[in-house]
Amino acid sequence: MGEAFCFAESSLAKDLSVTFLDYENLHGAIEIDGNLREANLDLVQKRWPHLITLLQQAPPLGEYGLTDTLQPTLSLDGIQLSSGYNRLSEAALQASLVPQGASQAWVYGIGSGDLPVTLLKRTTLRQLQVIILNPAVAAASFACFDHRQWLADPRVNLLTASAVKELQRPFAAVPACLLLAEDDAARLRDLVFLELATPFSREKHGVGNAQLVERLNENLDHCQRDGNVGALFDRHRGKNGSGGWCGTNSSRIF
């Protein structure tokens, strides 16, 4: 790690023989480091031994490298794992989805580790469940970022997506990890995406949307005159049929 990194020790770190990264002084370069990967995995081995084989044997990703940005980060298959310019601000924005007074939270995706660290600064938080959405992404991140601070925190529990059947709340998510989720995590990833999109959908399609109400009123007469589909039954036996309809964008065109 670069000389610009600052480190601090805590009592928990001493118990686990771990030196922690001071995230308040996050500058300088990162590098792909096998020793750092092993240090992270050693801590996983101590706390969650059932996960170690999964992480150690995770297949390598297609594209794998560091970005040439103000704050270098890891790029996996063309997707940056975190911001290349202000990782801490990005993590704070993601963490804002979790209410300040929450005693428990869920994090979907490990990312660079900034999101778990940000949430663990809250003294009201008693338990943090961190979900691995892709073991290969987690293994790659362990080789570039020092995750030992949050891995060693006794409030943290590390899980795989297969262990989580339904979306849990309150939660925060690492966008890059959602995009890089493995197939086994696809359902959970989709639930997270849907939940994140729900406020926008409600705003755009709710009864309080004046533009939507206006469009409905404009088409009310057409809807009332539209016949029942049952009138088409038994009229063309043995033949193929098709139906078509258009949304608001198509209505403007036609």
N, C-alpha and C positions, 0 to 999 in steps of 0.2 A: 504494500500500500504506500501511497505517496507521503512525503514528510509533512504535507499540509494537513493530514488527518490528525485529529486530536483524540486521545483516548482517556477514559475515566473508569475507575473501578467501583463496584458496589459490593456490599457484603455477599450478595447472591453470587456475584461473579467470582469472588474469592472461594466460595464453597465449591464452585464448579470449575475452578482454575480457568476462568474466562476473562479476557480483557475486552471491554465493550467500546464500540465506536460512539463518539460523541456526535449525535446527529445535529446539534446546533452549529457545528463547525464543518459543514459538509462542502468541501472544496477539493480541488486537485483531481488527479487522474485515478481511474480504476484499471485493473488488469485482470485477465483470466489467470487464476492462481489455484493450482491443484492443492496447495497446502491450506488455503482458505476453505476450499470445498471440503476437505477432510475435517477441518476444525468445526465447520457447520454440521457435517454429518455425524461427527462424534457426539455432538450434543443431542441430535435426533436419536442416535443409538441409545443414549442414556435414558431419555425420556419416553421415546416411542419406538422401541426395538422392532415392533411389527411392521414399521414403515421403511426400515433401512434397506432391505433388499429391493423394494419397489423403486427407491430413489437411486440406488447404486446401479441397478440394471436397466434404468430408463434409456431408451434408444436416443441417439443424438438427433438433434433437429437439423433440417436442411441447411439453412443459412444461420450463421452464428458469428457475431462479431461486435466490436465496440463502436460507438458513434463518435464522430468528430464534432462534439458540441461543447458548449460552455461547461456543462456538467456531464461528462461522458456517461453513457448508460449502455445497456445491453440491447442489441437488436437481434431478434429471433424471427426468422422467416420474413424479414422486412418490417416487423412490428417492434417499435421501441417499448421496452418493458416499463419505462418511466419517462418523465420529462427530461429533456436534455438541457434545460435551462433553469428550472426551479423545482426540484423534486419535493422539497418540503411544503411549498405552497400547494402543489398538486395533491399531496397526501392530505393536507388540511382540508382541501375542498372535498375530497372523497370521504373523509372522516365526518364531515358535517352532516351526512345523511343519518348518522347515529345521534339521537338526542343526548344532550350534555349530561343529563342525570341518569342515563341508562346504567344498570348494574351488570348487564350482559350484552354482548354484541357478537355478530358473526362477520367474518371477513372472507369474501370469495376471491381467492387468488392470492399468491404470495407477493408477486411483483419484485421490487427491489428491497422489500422489507420496511419501507418508510411508512406505509399505512398502519400495520400493527404497532409500530413504535409510537406513532402519533396518538393512536387510541389509548395505548397503555399509559400515557402521561396523565390520563384522567384518574383522579383518586377515587371517583365513585365507581369505576369499572371493577367488577369482582371476577368476571370470567370472560375470556375472549376465545372464541372458536375460530380457528383459521383453517380454511378448506383448500386443499391442493386440487386444482382443476386439471393439471397436467404434470405428471411426475418429471417428464423431460424438461419442462420449463423450470420447475423448482430446482432440479439438479444443475441446470445451467446457471441459474441465479445464485445458487450456493457457491459457484466457482468464481463469482465476480463481486458479490456483496457480502458484507459481514452481517449475518442474520442472528448472531449469538445473543444480542441484547434481548430481543423478543422471544427467541427460542428458550432462553433460560428463565423467563418470567413465569413464576408458578401459576399465574392466572391464565396462562395460555394452554389450549389443547389443540393439537394438530390432527387433522382428519383428512381423509380422501373423499372425493365426491361420492363414491359408491356407498359411503357410510351415512350420507345425508339424503333421505328420501324426499323431503319436502323443503321448500324455501323457508328459512328461519329469519325472524325479524327481532330487533332492528339489525340492519346489516349495512356494510359498505363493500365496495367491490373495486378490484383493479381492472380497468377496461382492457388492457392488453392481455391479461390472463383470460378474460372472457372470450376474446377473439382467438386465443391459442388453446382453448379448452380441448381436451381429447374427446373422442367419441363417447366414452363411458360417462362423461360429465355433460353431455349435450343437453339432456333434459333439464338439469339443474341450471346450466348456463341460460337456457331459454326462459326459465322461470325468473331468473334475475333480470334479464333484458326486459321481459314483460312488465315486471314490477317497476323498473326504472322508467319505462315509457308510459305507465298508467297516468301519472299527473298530467303529462302533456296531452294524452288522449282525452282525459276528462275535460281539460280546458278547451280543446278544439271541438269536441263532439258532445259536450254537455248541454243541458236545456238553457243554460245561461248564455250560450253563444248566440248573439243577436243575428249574425250572418247566417248561421245554420237554421235558426227559426224562420228567417226570411225566405230561405231557399225551400224549406218544407212547405211554407204557406203558398209559395209560387206554384208548387207541384201538387197541392192538395186536391185540386179539381181532377187532375189526371189520375191520381191514386183512387179517388172515389169512383171514377168511370172505368177503371181497369177491371176486366172480367176475372172470374175465378178460373184457376188452372184446370179445375175439374171439367170444364167445358171441352177440353181437348182430349179427354180420356176416350178410348175406344174408337177414335175417328180414323186412325191410320194404323191399323194392326199390322205387325210384321215389318214396318218401315222404320228407318232411323230418323230421329229428329234432333234438333239443336235449338238452344235458346240463347239469347244475347241480351246484355244490359250494359249500361255505361255509368260511370261515376261522374263526379262533378267536372273533372278535367275533360272527359270525352264530350260532355254535354256542351261545353264551350266551343269545341271543334265542329260538332255536327249541328 
